[in-house]
Amino acid sequence: MKAHDWFIEHRLDYAVRTLGTEELRTFEAHLERCVECRAAVAEAEAELRWLPMGAAPVTPPPGLTRRLAAGVLERGVRRARWLWPAALAASLLLAAGLWTTGRIRIRQLNEEVGRVTAELAQRDARLAAALDTLGAIRTANRVLQARLQVEGREASLVIFEEKRSQRWTVVVHGLPPAPSGERYALWFICEEGMRQGTALPADAAGPAVLVVPIPTDLGAVLAASVTRESVAMTDGMPMKKAEIAHLAL
Ligand SMILES: [Zn+2]
């Protein structure tokens, strides 16, 4: 066996840093002189670079690798022959593992994308509604505003009337909880009668915004009336009804 064969067979050992101190020194000294080994080691290192080498390398017992190398050299067994195929197989196994991990990751990412897309669609809808409300407020032909004292609490009501879309955008804030069996409501007082526009939310965390169509079959709207009334109705009218605010147009 030529002296150079030892270096050829230990290129991978060098690349994966398993040479003993003495062997390492010998190999490094040889590398400085041998272009062929430098190229082979560089290639091996490039092949191995992406492998998870984070785990601390196992340090062989002192002299073990030297004894092994000596034995190999004495017997002339070219043990490195199977090392490359073994390393390749390990690489392929690792690559397969990474591939599977990659596929799982991709599925997770797809799920994430689906979730975010659904959330964005919801936000789009809310934003569209908000912009619509804002549009109605900006293009309002008339704004009515009232401050109400209800059971010692101050509440407020703002009505934006938009003629083009025939609707009121109503912003209500600060109504105290209605007594049991009762609720707050907004009524349209028209030339030819009155009609309930919408129930008004009470005890809300912040201002509530409601969009109410303006009735077109009862003549001109003369006023808005805020009532506290019984939920129970007879002949389309609440059984009990008390006006707490009146906004004349
Ligand atoms: Zn060499």
Residues whose N, C-alpha, C, O or C-beta is under 5 A from the ligand:
A	BS01	ZN	F7 C34 C37
